[in-house]
Amino acid sequence: MAVFLVWRCQLRRIIWVLAVLSVASPLSAAGPWAGKWIWNKVPAGNVWFRKSFLVRSGVASAKIAITADDSFELWVNGAKVGSDSEWRTVQVYDITRLVRPGTNVLAVRATDNDATVGGLLVEVAIACKDGSAQLAGSDRTWRLAVDENDGWMKPDFDDSGWNESTEIGPPPTEPWGGLEHPSLLPKSTLKTLEVKWPRGAKPGDVIDVTCSAVPEQRILVDSAVALRLLVRNEPAFEHWIDAPSPVTSWKPGQAVKITFRSIRLPAYLPEGRLRAQVITAVTESKGGSEVLLGSERRRTSPRVVGITLLRAMLRSAISGRVLDVRWRAAGQAPSGFMVTLWRGQELWVAQNALRSPARLVVPTGLPAGSYSVKVLPHAALCPKCPSVSIRLAGPPKPTVRALGYGTYLDRDGVPHRWFVNRAGTLIWDGKPYVPAGAMYLSNFFMSYRLGNPVRNEEAFRDDIKRLLEMKNAGISDIYLNPCAKWRERPAWVWQRFADLCEEIGLRYGIQVTEETDQLRFWDVHSSVYTASIKGGETARIMVTSDLLTSIGPTNAALYVAFDSNTGEPVDGGTARVLPAPNGVWVEATPRAEVHRSLMVYFVPERNYEGGLHDYWTCVNDTFKKALNGFFSELRLGPNMRLWIDPLDNEQGLGGYTNRALPNSTGFRLMFADWLKHKYGSVHNLARAWGIGASGYEVFARLVPCVAVSDGGTVGFAIDPPTGRVFKVNAVRSAMWSDIIYFRDNSIAEFNNRIAEMIKRHHDVPVVLKHEGTDMYTNRWTHGGFDGLGAEAYGSDIEHIKDCSRAVHSQALQCGRTMWELTTETGLVWTAPGYPDPLRMFSELASMVQMGAKGTYCFLIMVPSGSPNADWYVFNLAEDPRQYWWLGTYARALKSSQALPDYRPETMASAPQADFMRRVLGLQVLDLGRAFQALRFGSTTYVWNMADIPLSIDMYSSGKTTKSLELPARAARPAVIDEAPGISPASVEKANLATAMHDWREVTARAQEIGMPVPFVPVDDWRKLYAQVDALRKALGDASAFPMDSVSVDGDLAEWVSIAPLYVKLNNGVAGSRYEKAKFYVGYDQDWLYVAGEVNDPTVVNNNRLEKIWDGDAVEIFVDLHPDSSPGDAAYNADCFQFIFSPTSADGQPGMAIFNPGLAPGSQLVCSRLAVKQDEWGWKFESAISREDLNGFTCRPGEQIGFDIQLDNSDGAERVWSKVWHGTEENFRNRLGFGRLVFAYQRRPLRANRSLEP
């Protein structure tokens, strides 16, 4: 186990735990599950299972628990019971009505989507009327088949020819781990009488525990037995063993003694008082004994400071009005005092002072009125805080805003007073808090399962290791993204993460999203859902699901039909909704005269899948009670700083913002009340909307339909229950503006009220990740949510600045000051995180320049080591060097004296270098290409960017004082404090060594393909690098190799010695290889050859020529002169898109060419294509003729722009595309193409360098 430097005393326990955990915990074979994971011996996509069982008596109750990886369908005695596709959730069904005395049959079709690792887990329990019970589960006696047979699910089907199942093991067998065991049988009660717990037992110890327990009723079925430890009455750990005697033999009222041997106490359990119980899988638990694990944390009593306010005198000064405040303190305030000016509950001025007296600057623009002056101690209680009243003159309307504020009581009762200043900076305990860290995904938190202590322990150890690495690198600010609702993990698990942050010394926040019921909304659009028909005909449109929404036959739809000539409404009502691929058909047959010209506009109902739910219905008393119960369980320490997104992560409607009318009972009720409050009478409302309806509830349920006709814009509103249609002046009516205003502002009100509920328990700032619209405008002058966080992604600094500008602009519209920060940011490019330290600093500083007073990178989580993994491109843990880069940036940010009061003066930004130097105090030093260097204050950070170790010399008075060794690849910076200077000669020497290293590497690659390499001087690293850059450009991104002769027949024998190219699994992520397709490129003087093999058993393309791309196909992009018109993305005459498909509408392989000088999808005349299909997919060879390339001849050493795109269809249309170099915009943007160089000779087969991460 690695030895860590213990830099704080409180870390000693953590380091000791890591050492102890190097010995794996033993895994008991016993457990609560009667069932085992089973599957076919050989991996298969679909497996059909059957199990017959005998019931000897009448059935009182019968239940079945089932899950499968990836999905299942269940039948009992031929009747379908249910299905599910989430193996982590065990489904429980009551099958009492289906089970009968005699022989019964369970039948399951289980599917493993990728036919790699599949599994089925079942447990069935039957309680009989005679008092007996049966409990059984999936095991090897289950029969299976890998082919479907007619009637296979029926009870009388003969499965004697089917095979036995292969047992994999009970939970927590890998790869599934622990699963929650459901309660299936009516349970008797087992009462724990005594637990003999060894004194001094602590996490990591191996202990024996002897217990006694007594059953209060007869136990009907056998089970293993376990010692359960509970934290705050929530199960946290279970150690299962085989019972010392069958539990069915235990007599009611008679104590049983059980000894649990060699229990390794996991480190993830919190130290302190726990409760221990004896449990079985078939009994309810009662009683238990309190035990002490490790030691209890000593509570620190908060200091108490008495304040006597002596004077508060207002006077004029050159800077404006000032308050001279004097007070006397009885006791010591550890962090000084906060001198404040209040008007009721509104805080208008706050200033920190170490001691009395203090001079409080009163800004101009405060509203006139009576104010109170108070002095409050930081980090200390003040039993009585007296105030002095003063009166201020001021404008009728304030020109400055009140301050956001709060007082957080930590787990020891110590108050931490905070406010947000007028620059959007959080001031905590009298000091600016400007975080620079990352969103953190905890391995332990995400993977925790009660039934899998071994995996829990490994994940907890992994978290400790990673958090220590981050802390040691200088990162001290994180927030937890749990990837779970707060009700999906026990409160003690949340608490354990918070305690770990406190122990390590990290300041932390927690995202506490709790999604409610799904939002359904009317999708109001003026042009998408239309049909033109004649009277008597049926109007029909298709509505499909998309990234943000889903739609199915259970959704509703409305329609309005109007006369195409007059614009008058003809009919309206509820449309018919029928299933369709990836959506629905919506149709209606309006009642109208035959042959009358009609326009029909539909309003479909969609289900929103994004970050917004039905708060109007679900944020009710039940929700609030659960919220209060959860947050009251937490005991958070002094390092807690913020809550994030308490209702929805990244709350918003995306592209549906201006189209979505919530369709819920709660929304309509609240909207009706709001309309009543706004208008005062139905008459006023009818006049504002231009609609002659009656009753607020009728207006609140109207659905607008804005149509566009030849006569201009026509508005309608339809009442869904009655089908009545109202004509509306779409320009003058206040209907839509009222709907949007109420929708967004009521969401803001929910955000405020939930924030207030949370802060009653833990009053730290509540921050919302900003997605635009008024739902992010807190109009309260005190309370509610406290901050807005930008979601800033991209590779363009100006775009990232725009994200921060939006937050700054929204914050200025709020009723009081808001903490402005960046809650997520990531550089969208081709490798994890950032390419180098200065690029990271530049990206992060751009957000600060636009007003962000804190930055959290997206993200740090368990590294996968594979570019194919989700979030690989953003995960800083894939490249831990970046911990040190971020830690250095954090030090610079926190050391800035000017930043807390910095405000963007205009929406135009000054040059970034000037901002970094003036506000952040950062200066970039030029030390050549071998190094990156940054100086702030008297400290200089230097990174070695080369692939080889380097050194630089420090000098003073012309003499070298010491030499610094710098590790390769910017692993860790050299930190130079108060250094007199860096030797220029050593910098030159290091740059020359780096240039020579790169020169040797690039010339070796050139020699592999036979490219001539010119002689270059070696005494000047700048000239040498110029040659290196030129040679790298000449080598391009990949090579096409000379081919002697190619027979275009679909046989790839000629290509066995050619290195393949791979499209990217994740477009835009270099090195993320899609392994199911390989491509080869070659040439001769007449042909450009592209061949490949695609693993795709479902070969589909029902198109040709212009639509050939909409199915299985390969697209080849060529730019004959990529250096012409630099920066111009548009195709010119020398740009081509060739598409080859394995089949087409006529059943034959297809070819097409796209070029500005040709009709779209023209037929290729001279080029050739051959395709071979088999059960695994298809292989192809293509030869693109020079005649189809404007007479271009491929010559050694020359380059062209080049790309490959693989299109896939599993049915009617293309479902995805994957690209080798560029993006899916290649068909109209040539700038994303890679560079293909024509090699002089073939080189030995090896991975193409363009694919290496």
Number of C-alpha atoms within 10 A of each C-alpha: 9 9 9 17 11 14 10 10 9 13 18 15 13 20 19 13 20 21 16 16 21 12 10 11 19 11 15 12 14 18 22 22 22 23 22 23 27 26 29 25 12 11 16 18 16 21 22 23 28 25 19 15 11 13 17 14 16 17 21 16 19 23 19 24 20 25 27 29 22 21 20 24 19 21 20 22 19 19 14 13 14 13 18 18 16 14 19 15 13 19 17 18 16 15 16 15 10 15 23 16 12 11 13 18 19 23 25 24 23 27 22 21 14 12 13 10 16 25 26 29 25 24 22 22 23 24 23 18 12 11 11 16 21 17 21 16 22 26 25 17 16 21 21 26 20 17 8 12 11 7 11 19 24 17 21 12 14 10 17 9 9 15 17 19 21 20 20 19 16 25 25 25 16 13 10 15 19 22 20 16 17 16 16 22 21 14 17 17 19 26 22 22 18 18 22 14 18 14 10 10 17 22 19 21 18 14 15 14 15 15 22 19 24 20 23 19 15 18 23 21 20 18 24 22 26 23 23 19 23 21 20 14 11 14 17 23 23 23 24 23 21 16 17 12 12 14 22 12 12 17 15 15 14 11 18 17 12 20 16 18 13 14 20 21 20 23 21 24 23 22 18 14 16 21 21 27 26 29 25 22 22 24 25 17 20 17 15 22 17 16 19 18 21 17 13 11 8 7 9 10 10 15 18 17 23 20 21 17 19 14 15 23 13 18 11 11 10 6 10 11 15 19 21 15 22 18 16 15 17 11 14 16 21 14 18 19 25 23 23 20 24 19 16 9 9 19 22 24 23 25 18 22 19 15 15 18 16 21 18 23 18 20 14 15 15 20 19 14 12 13 20 17 22 22 29 22 31 28 29 25 20 21 10 11 15 16 20 16 13 15 11 13 12 14 11 11 10 13 12 16 21 25 25 29 27 22 21 26 22 21 15 15 18 21 23 22 23 25 28 26 24 22 20 28 27 31 21 22 22 23 12 20 18 23 24 27 28 28 26 25 20 25 21 23 22 15 15 23 20 18 22 23 25 19 21 25 21 19 21 26 21 16 22 21 16 18 22 23 16 25 17 17 19 20 26 23 27 27 26 22 20 22 15 15 16 20 14 10 15 18 20 23 20 19 17 21 20 23 19 19 24 18 18 20 19 22 21 26 25 23 25 21 22 18 20 17 12 16 21 23 23 21 26 23 20 19 13 14 20 21 17 16 20 19 20 15 17 14 24 21 16 16 23 16 16 12 8 15 17 19 23 21 15 12 18 20 22 25 28 31 31 23 19 19 13 12 21 15 20 17 19 28 21 21 22 18 24 15 15 15 13 13 18 23 18 25 22 24 20 24 13 18 12 10 11 14 17 29 24 27 29 32 27 23 24 26 21 24 16 18 19 21 26 22 21 21 17 16 17 11 9 9 13 15 10 13 17 14 12 17 17 14 15 18 19 20 22 19 18 22 24 19 27 27 23 23 25 22 21 21 21 22 21 14 9 16 14 14 16 21 23 24 19 16 13 16 20 21 16 18 23 18 13 17 20 17 10 12 13 11 13 17 14 13 23 20 12 15 20 18 19 15 18 12 15 20 17 14 24 20 22 21 24 27 27 22 25 16 15 10 10 9 14 21 20 24 23 24 21 19 11 10 16 15 23 21 19 20 16 20 11 10 17 16 24 19 11 16 18 18 14 19 21 18 18 20 24 21 20 19 25 21 15 19 26 17 16 22 21 14 18 24 25 28 31 28 26 26 23 27 21 19 17 20 21 28 24 26 17 16 18 19 23 25 32 30 28 30 30 30 22 25 19 14 13 11 17 13 14 23 25 17 22 27 21 18 28 26 13 20 23 15 16 19 19 26 29 33 29 29 32 27 25 18 25 25 25 17 16 20 22 25 26 23 13 16 23 17 13 19 20 15 23 27 23 23 26 26 24 28 28 32 28 26 28 25 27 24 25 27 21 18 15 14 11 14 23 19 13 11 18 26 26 24 27 26 21 21 15 20 18 25 24 22 26 25 21 21 25 22 16 20 26 17 15 18 13 12 23 22 14 20 19 16 10 8 12 9 14 12 10 13 13 13 17 22 14 14 18 23 19 22 17 16 14 11 16 15 18 25 21 20 20 21 19 19 14 10 13 20 19 21 25 27 21 22 14 16 16 23 15 22 18 19 17 13 8 9 10 13 13 11 14 13 14 22 19 16 17 24 18 20 21 19 17 17 12 10 13 13 15 17 18 14 11 16 20 18 18 25 23 22 19 23 25 18 14 19 20 12 12 18 18 14 16 19 14 14 22 16 20 12 13 8 7 13 9 15 11 14 21 16 14 19 20 13 20 21 15 11 20 16 13 18 24 19 20 22 27 26 24 21 19 9 9 19 13 18 15 19 17 17 9 14 17 10 13 22 23 20 22 28 27 26 21 23 18 20 23 23 22 25 24 16 13 13 19 18 22 22 24 23 24 20 14 15 23 23 24 20 25 23 21 21 16 19 13 15 24 24 30 20 21 25 21 17 14 26 27 21 29 30 28 28 24 20 24 23 26 22 14 19 12 11 10 8 9 11 13 13 18 17 14 17 24 24 21 21 26 28 31 25 24 23 14 11 12 13 19 24 28 23 24 21 18 13 11 11 11 14 20 16 17 19 13 11 19 17 22 20 23 15 17 11 10 13 17 22 23 25 25 24 21 21 21 18 14 16 19 13 10 16 18 23 15 20 18 17 27 20 22 26 24 27 24 23 20 23 21 16 15 13 16 18 13 14 23 23 25 29 25 22 21 16 11 22 18 13 15 26 20 17 23 24 23 23 25 27 26 21 16 18 17 11 11 10 13 15 14 17 19 11 14
